[in-house]
Amino acid sequence: MTGPGEGRPEATARGGARDDGGADTEGRAEEMSSDGAQQDGTGGGTAEGRTVRVVLVDDHRMFRTGVQAEIGETERTGVEVVGEAADVDQALTVITATRPEVVLLDVHLPGGGGVEVLRRSAAMMTDTERPVRFLALSVSDAAEDVIGVIRGGARGYVTKTITGTDLVNAVFRVADGDAVFSPRLAGFVLDAFASTDAPPIDEDLDRLTQREREVLRLIARGYAYKEIAKQLFISVKTVESHVSAVLRKLQLSNRHELTRWAAARRLV
């Protein structure tokens, strides 16, 4: 999800490692409602002064800044943002160092995507004493993205159109072990896990990184390499590398076979 001209900030763990000043806390979350998290003192689980420790993982610095502004005023919301990260490796470093109760996780990240963060956090998710729970927070509402992170162990999935108030409530619910979804996304999960027509896991698709899936989907929709590069803010050479990797992993010969493969799985 990295935008044009946007650098990758260092990982930040608050309360342990020093903040490098990467995020301007005057910002607002992109695509998040300006309603904000206007709590009345009883919402979001704050009635008894409870605090939930949260790590933000998103490769958009401005978005992290906006979420921090929306939900990170601890006395008002009960949410304490203890760290931030912009890619998979940074996420693992910060999560391990801070051991938050909830991680707000973007699906598309440099280094393998949200699914890779979940895979490498399996031991922390299953820790009976101090479990780390994950809530996906993404602009994507694609069924395969939702299902992928839920299979990976996330407790829920909400889109970035969520209001600050609802996001605070979702954080507290996930911290309590509940599952939380944006309204229309719950149907994807129910269909995926209730279906008897398809296997619960597509091993071929799971071999691909999140970025490779994005390229695959656009190729299958007929995009040219230059169009894909512009859409994903990457170079044409990088697109070619991703296509080669997809063909190799799926044991396909050309983009026409790739398109048929994607259509058969309803990825187009």
N, C-alpha and C positions, 0 to 999 in steps of 0.2 A: 504493500500500500504506500510505499514511499513516493512522495510527490516530487516534481521536478525541482532541482536546486536545493533540496532539503537534505542537510547532513544528518548523520547518525550520531545521536548524543551518547554520552557514556551512561552506563547503568548507574542508578542512584539508589542506595539503601539508606534511608533516613534513620537516625538514631544509632547507627553503627558506623557507616562510612559517610564521609562528608558529601553534602549536595554540591554538585559542580555548577549550580545555577543555570542548568540547561533549560528549565521551564519557567516561563513568565506566568505567574499565578494570576495576572489580571485577565487572562484569556477566557474564552468560553468554548465549550465542546462543540465541534462541528457537527451539524445535523442533530444536535440535542436540543430539545425544546427550551426556549428561554424562560419557561415557567420557573425553572430552577427547583431546588429542593426546599421549598418553604414549609418547614416542619412546625407543628404547633407544640412541640415538647413531648408529644406522646407517640408520634409516628416514628417508623424506622427503628423501633426497639430501644429508644433512648429514655424511656420513662424512668428507669431505675439507674440511669447513668452508665449503661453498658456501652462498651466500645468494641468495634470490630476492626481489626488490623487488616489493611488491604494493600496489595501490590498492583500497580498498573503496568500492563504489558501491551504496548502499541508502538508501531514504528513512526507514528506521526507525533512529533513533539507538541504541536499546537493542540492536538486532540487531548493528549495527556494533561496539558496545562488546563484545558477547559474542564475536563472531568475533575481535576483537583479543585478547581474553583467551585464546581457544582456541589461536590459531595464531601470535600476534604476539610471543611470547617467543623472540627470534631465536636466542639461544645454544642453546636446546633444539630448536627446530623448523627453523631455517634460513630462516624467513620474516621479512622486514622489512616492516612496514606503513608505507609512506612517505606515505600520504595517504588522505583520506576525502572523499566527496561525497554529497549527498542528492538531487540532481536532474540533469537532462541538462546544463544550462549549467555547473553546478559541476563535474560530472564532466569535461567537456572542459577546463576551466581547470586542474584538478589533474593530469589525465593529461598534458596538454601541458607543465606545469611540471616534473613529476617523471620522466616517461618510464619508467614501471615496466616490468618484464618481463611481469607478469600483472595484469590487472584482474578482480576478482571483481565481477560485474555483475548487479544485480537486473533482472528483465524489466520490471516495472511501476514506472515512475518519473514524477514530475511533469516536464512539459516535452517529452513525446514517447516515453518508454519506452526500454528498452535498445536496441531496434533503431535509434533515432535516434542514440544514442551511437555505435553501431557505424558507422552511415552517415557520421557526421562525423569518425570516427577512421580512415577508410579509408587515408589516406596513412601514418599511423603503423603500421598493421597490415602494410603492404606494404614498409616500410622494410627494406632488406636488411642494414643495419648494426645497427640497434637496433629490431627489431620489437616492438610492443606486442601481446600476445596476450590474448584475452578468454575467461574461463570464466564462464558464466551460473550464478548461485547464486540460486535462487528457490523460493518456496513452491509455485508453480504447476507442475503436471505435465501441463498441457493440451498436446495435440499441436501446435496452431497456435502456441503460445508457443515450444515447443522448435524447431520447424521454422523459425519466423520469425527467431530469433537465429542459428541455424546458417546460414541463407541470408545473413544479414547479415555473417557472417565470424567468429563465435565459434568457438573450438576445442572447446568442450564445454558440457555442461549437467548440473548436479547439483542435487538438491533440498536444502532446508534441514534435512532429516532426517539428512544425512550426519554422520558422526562427525568430530571434530577431526583424528584421525589420518588418516582417508581424505581429508579436505580438504587437508591438507598434502601428501599424496602426489599428489593431483590437481593442485595448484598446480605442483609440480615437473615433472610429466608435461607439462602444458600449456606450461610454460616451455621444455621440450625439443622442442616442436612436435607432441606427441601429441594425439590426440582422446580426450576423457574424458566418459563419460556415466554417470548412475545406471542400474542394470541394465535396468529396463523401458523407459527413454526411448530407448535406442539403437534399438529396434524402430521407433519413430516416424520416425526419420531414415532408416533403411534403407528403410522402406516408401515414404516420400515421394520419395526420390531414385531408387528402383528402379522405381517404378510407371510403366507405359506408358499407363495410362488417364487420367492427369491431367497437365496442364501443370506444369512444375517451379516456376512462379511464378504466384500468383494476383494479378494486377495490381490488381483491384478491392479485395481484402482488404488489400493492401499500402498502399492509400491511407489506411487508417484508423490512427489512433494506438492505442497499447495500451489506453488508457482507453476509447476508442470501441469497441474490440473487446469489452471487458468488458461495457459497457452493451448492445451488440448481442446478446451471448450471453444475458444475463439477460432482455432483452426477448423474445427468441426462446423462452425457457423459460416465458414467461407472467407474469413478475414485473411488478407495478405500479410506477409511478415512485417512490412512497414506499418500497416494499420495496427497490428498487435503491439509492436514496439511503442507506438504512440499511445495506445490505450493503457499499457502497463508501465509507461515511463521507463522503458529499458531500451537498449540498443538492438538493432536488427541482428547483430552477431549473437547477442545473448538469446534472442528468440530462436535463432537457428540451433544454438547449443541445447536449449530446452527441448525443441522438437526432436533432435537426434537422441536425446536421453529418453524421451517418451517412446519413440519407435524401438529403441533398444530394449527398454524394460518390458514393453508389451509384445516384443517379438513381431513387429509389423514392418512392412517394407516401404510404405509411402503414405502420404497424407490422405489418399483416397481410402486406404484400408483403415487408417486412423479415424476418419469421419464415420465410416460404417460401424466401427467399434464403439465410438461415442454414442451414435444414434441408438444402437442396440441397448445401451444402458441409460437412455433418456437423459444424456448429459448435454444435449444440444439446446 
